[in-house]
Amino acid sequence: MEEMKLVERMMIQQETPTPCRRIFSSNVDLTLVAYQESVSFFDPPANQMSFLEACRRISREISRMLVTYDFMAGRIEPSLEVSSRRLEIDCNSTGFVLATTTTKTRLSQLGELAAPKPEFMQLVAFLREENKDELELKDKPLGLFQVLLL
């Protein structure tokens, strides 16, 4: 796979502001924590949508989605209750990360796309912060999305 180039990395905010609130994490939430990385492929019809237009539309729709699913723009924080050791989602409208990237690799060079491959991890490389291990939990976004032009 050829080198990837970061075009832009931005924090997407809700289209319209939502009230700040906190969501309690149940015991089930706390035991089923999983970080899910997935790769989906979209091949727009030729000459009908540019990469820039696709990125604008994705950004706009994520912004709209965050009005209804405002917790995705929040952060995980310890409970405000001193005696509690629970984590809560602070729906504070901090934002959802969107990275746009390019590469000279062609979709046909990736081979079979039906099953996950370790090589696909390179496709989402810009979602990871360089200093992610140093970030406090309250500073890590809940939602990350990367658009890659192949």
Residue, then its C-alpha position, 0 to 999 in steps of 0.5 A: m500500500e502506498e503512502m497516505k497523506l492527511v488532507e484535513r483533520m477536524m472536529i465536527q460539532q452539532e448542527t444545532p446546540t443541544p443541552c449539556r447532560r450526563i448519561f449514567s453507565s450501567n454495569v452492562d455498559l462497563t463490562l461490554v466496552a469495545y473499541q470497534e474499527s471498521v472499514s467500509f468502501f464507497d465507490p461513487p458513480a464516475n463524474q457524479m461526485s468529487f472527493l471534496e463534495a463527498c467529504r462535505r456531505i459526510s461532514r454535514e450529515i455527521s453534524r446533523m446526526l450529532v443533534t439526535y445522538d449528542f452523546m457521540a460528541g461527548r466524552i467519557e468522564p468519572s461520575l460527579e458523585v464522589s462515592s461512585r467509581r462509575l464512568e459517565i458520558d458527558c454530553n458536552s458537545t466537544g465533537f466528533v473527529l473526521a479525517t480526510t486522507t488520500t493515497k495513490t493506492r487503487l481499490s483494485q490493489l487491495g484485493e478481496l474486500a469481503a473479509p477483514k485484513p491486517e493491512f486495512m489497519q493502515l487505512v485508518a491510521f490517521l484516526r489514531e492520535e500520535n500521543k493517544d496514550e498520553l491523552e486522558l480518557k476525558d479528552k478522547p473522542l467517542g466518534l472518529f471517522q476517516v474518509l480516504l480517496l483511493 
